[in-house]
Amino acid sequence: MVYALNGNKEVSTLTECPYASEHELQEIIACNPDILRRSSDPELYLIKRELSLPGTFADATDLSLDHFMVDANAVPVLVEVKQVSNPEIRRKVVGQMLEYASRISYYDSAVLQEMYSENNATECPGGNPHDFWKAVSLNLQAGNLRLVFAADSIPNSLKAIIELLDRSMANIDVYGVEIKKHVSGSDAFLSTNFILNNAKTFVQEAKTKYSDTDMESMLTAAYHGEWPFELFKEIRKMAEAFGFSGRYGSSDNVVRFRFYYGKENLFSFDTDKKGGSVYFDSKVISKTTQNQIDTQTLRARLEEIDPNAKYTKSEKNFVWLRTRISCLKNESNQKQLFHLLDEIGKAVQYEADISK
């Protein structure tokens, strides 16, 4: 039994209630993508509902994906919604989802951005729009995906298949979400239960094909010199001294190293064949340092290092600085960058100490 507790410590019984239709559950998910987020997942954004996936062979039928989403780390998320009363939920839905995954790689970055813009007021979920949607497209082509089965109730047969798929596919994250509806009088409540492969942790993204050698090769090719890789090693050394953990990302053709405090991704060092970037997430840094280093402070400090540092205008308040040769090759600018990292590290440590 589930109860609702009001401010007077009075309880009322919540009665599980079926959805009027599959369409109702789809609407709820479309309007509230984050209902599908696990505790360690980045924010989710809807790209398009009922995404058309034309047949790729002469005898293939056209398909329609219920929800096409993306997370703040540019990982594409495919969502299929079913009611337990729908007979397709037992086995057919699995074949459908795998076929969606095989077809969706044909969408390029320009089309992805256009679809997103039609359904969202914010320009981009995070970072520079061009770079972000390029990363989404590359992830699609490389098969770096998240497949989500959403339903009011998931039968045991599908639970077993979800766990098997997640165990079997290194680059694809698979899980299920049961979204139950409860009512009390005129009020409605939702509860979620995640169907996971417990042997595969939420830090699956830490599993990587990259290494320091890859980072060095990419940076040397991009800048025709070794100094960017030396800069990366110094940043990593300082971060580890403050107790930050780090791991490589998984975007194809981009070597990304993220720096974490606990589960919070504070900043990252990225490079591709065109160059490199240091990304700071001002929202996370502000929260982790209890506003000692807020967005305005971080922005001002970055502008001291690089007057042309670029910022997004998204709700996430994500601030980013690009590590161009003309900027961070300058020794004085490097010192300012390390001074900023030192401030962030000390502020994070201070807040961690007083919270103990």
N, C-alpha and C positions, 0 to 999 in steps of 0.2 A: 504494500500500500504506500502511496505517495501523498504527502500533505503539503499544503501551502500555509506558511506561518506569517501572520500579520504583525504590525507593530505592537499590538496589545497581547502578543503571545497566544493568540487564538489560532487554532488550526482548522482548515477545511480540507475535505477529501478531494484529491485529484483523480478523476476517472479517466482511464485511457479511452481515447475516442478515435475511430478510424477516420482517415481523410475522406472527404467527399469524392475525390477522384485523384488519379495520378497527377493530373494537371495542377491541383492545389499544392501538392508537395513540390512540384517543379517550380511553381511561382515563389514559394517560400525560399527555396534555395537560390533562385535567380536574384531575388531581392536581398538576400543575406548570405553571400558566398562564404563568409567566415564561419558559418555554422558547420562547414566541412573541415575546418582546421583542427589538427591535433595541437597539443600544448606547445610543441617545439617548432611548429610550422610557421613560415612567414605569412604575411597577409595575402588573401586571395582576392582576385578581381575577375569579374565576368568580362570575357571578350565578346562572346556571342551565344545566344540561346538558339537551339534548333539549327545547328551548323550543318549545312548541306555538304555531303561527301560523295561526289559523283563516282560511279563505277569506273574502275581503272582498266577493266578488260571488257571485251565485247559482250560476254555473258554475265557480267557483274551488275547487280542492281544498285540503284542509288540508296544511300543511307543518310540518316539524320542523327547527329549527336545531340543529346539533350542539352548539355552545357559545356561550352569550351571556355576554360578559365586559364589564368596565369598567376603565378605567385610573385612576390616582390623580388625574388632572386632569378626571375626570367625562366622559370621552369613551367612548361605547359602542363595543364591539368585537364584531363578528360573525365567528364562526369556522366554516368548513366543512371537514370532514376526509374525505379520500379516499385509498385505496390506488391506486397506479399501475395495478394490475390491474383496477380498476373502470372500465368503459367510460365512465361518466358524467364522469370527470375531464377529458375532452378539451373538451367544449363544454357539455354539459347543466348542469354544476356552476356555470357562469357565470350562466346564466339563473336557476338556483335562488337564488344569492346575491343577485342584483339584486331578486328577488321578496321575499326575506327583508327586505332593506333598505326596500322599499316598504311592508311590512306592520307593521314593528316599532314604528313611531311611536305606535301605539295604547296602549302601556303607560304609565300615569301614574306619578308619583313614589312614591306609597304602595305600589303593586303591586311596583315595582322594589325598594323597600326590603324588602318582605316576602319576595320571592324570594331576595334576597341573604342575609337573616337565616337562612333555612332551610338555607343551604349554607356559612355561615361563622360562626366563633366571634366574630370582631371585629365591633364595632357598625357601623363605617363605614370605608371605605378612607382617608378623609382629610377634615378639616374638620368642620363641624357637619352632622350627618346630614340635617336638614331642607334645608339649603342645598345639600348635595352631591347628594341625589337629585332635588331640583328642577332642578339644573343638568344632570343626566343626562337627565331628561325633556325639558328644553328642547333639548338637543342632538339627541335623537331626533326631535323635531318639526321642527327646523331642518335635519335631514339631515347633521349634523356627525358622521360615523361613521368607523370603521376596519373595513375588510373584509379578512379574512385567509384565504387558501387554504392549508391544511396537508396535506402528503402525505409519503409515503416518498420519492417522486420526482415531480417536476412536468414533464410533457412540454413540448417547445418550443412547441407550439401554444397551451397555456395560459399559458406565460411571456409570449408576445407579447400575449395578451389582457389579462393583468394590467398590463403596462406601458402599454397603450393606455388602459385604464380609469383608471389613476392619472393619466395626462396629461390626460385629458378631464374629470375631475370635481374642481372646485376645493375643495369642502368635504369630500370623501370621500377618505380615505387607503387605498390598495389595495396589498397586497403578498402574496407567497407565502413559505412556509417549507417546505423539505425537511428532514425529520427522519429520519435514517438510523440504523438499529440495527446495532451491531457486537458481536461476541462474542469472548471469549478464554477458553477453558475454561468455567468456571461463571459468569464475570463478563460483564455486558452493559454497553455504552457507547452513548451517543447523540451524534450530531453534527448541527449545524444549518447550513443554507445558505439565505440570504434572497434571494428573487427581487424585485428592486426596479426602479423606473424611476429611473435615475441622474440624469435631468434634473431630477427633483423631489427636493429635498433633504429631510433629516429635519426641517428647521425650517419645514416647510409651515405649522405652526401660527402662524408669524410673519406669514403672509399674512393680512391683516385688512381688515375693512370699517370698522374704527373709526379714530378720529383724536382729537387733543386737543379738537377742537370737540365731538365726541360725549361725551367725558369731562366737559367743562365743562357741557354741556347737562344731562346726567344728574345731575350733582352739584347743580347749581343747582336743578333741579326737585325733587330729593330733600330738600335742606336749606333751600331758599328763601333762598339767599344764595350769595356767591361765595367765601367763605373755604375751603371744602373743596377747590376746584380750585386755589387758591393753595397750599394745603398739599401737594397732589399735586405741583405744579410744583417746590416746594422739595425734596421727597423725591427727585424725579427728578434734580434738579440735583446734590444731594449724592451720590447713587448714581453718577452719571456721572463725578463728580470722583474717585471711587475706582476707576474703570475698569469699573464694572458696565455691562452692556448691558441694553437693555430692549425689550420688544415687546408689542403688544396681543394679547390672546387672542381666542377666537372663539365664546364662548358667546352664544347668542341672548338679548337683553334684559339682558345683563350686560356692562358695559365693564370689562375686566380688563387691567391692565398688570403684566407680570411682570418682575422684576429678576433678571438672571443674572450669575454669574461663570463664564465659560467656558460649559459646558453645565449648570451647577448652578443651579437656580431657588431662590434664597435666600429671597425674599419677594415679595409682590405687593400691589397696590393695586386693589381691586375696588369697583365701585359698581353699584347697580341703582336702581329707583324707590323702594325702601324705605330705602336708606341706603348706607353704604360700609363697607369693612373693610380693615384691613391684616393680611395673613396672613404669619406667619413659619414656615418649616419648620425646626424645631429639629434634626431629624436631619441635614439638609444643612448647616446652619450649624455644628453641632458637628463634622462631618467636615471641612468646609472650613477651619475655624479651629483644627483639631487639638485640640479640646476646650478651647480658651481660653474659648469661650462655649458651655457645654454646656446641656442641656435645663433643669437646675435653675437655672442662672444666668439663662437667658433668661426662664424662668417668673417668677423673683423680680423681675426688672427690669420685666416687663410688669405684674405686680401692683402695683408702685409707681405705674405710670401709670394702671392701671385695676384696682381691687380686684375687679371683676366680670368680668375677662377670662376667657374660656372656653377649655377645653382638651379635646381628645379623649383617649380611652384606647386608641387603636389601636396596633398594633405599630410603626407609622411614627413614633410620638412627635411627631406634628404638633401644634404649638402655634399658636393663633390669637388675635388681639386684634381686637375690633370697634371701628371708629372712630365711635362715636356722638357726637352733638352734646354730650351731657353730659360726655363724656370729653375728646376732642381739641379741642374748641372752647376749652377752658381753656388759656391761654398757657403756664402752668407745665408742664402735661402734654405740650404740644407740644415744649417744650424737652427734657423727659426722653426723648421719642421720638427726637428728633434726636441726643441724646447717645448713645442706644443704637445708632442707625444708624452713628454715628461710630465707636463701639467695634467694631462688626461689620466695618466697612470697613477699619479699621486692622489688625484681627486677620487678615483675609483677605489684605491686602497683605503683612503680615509673613510669613505662611506661604508666600506666593507668592515672596517675595524670597529666603528661605532655601532654598527648593527648587530655585532656579536653579543 
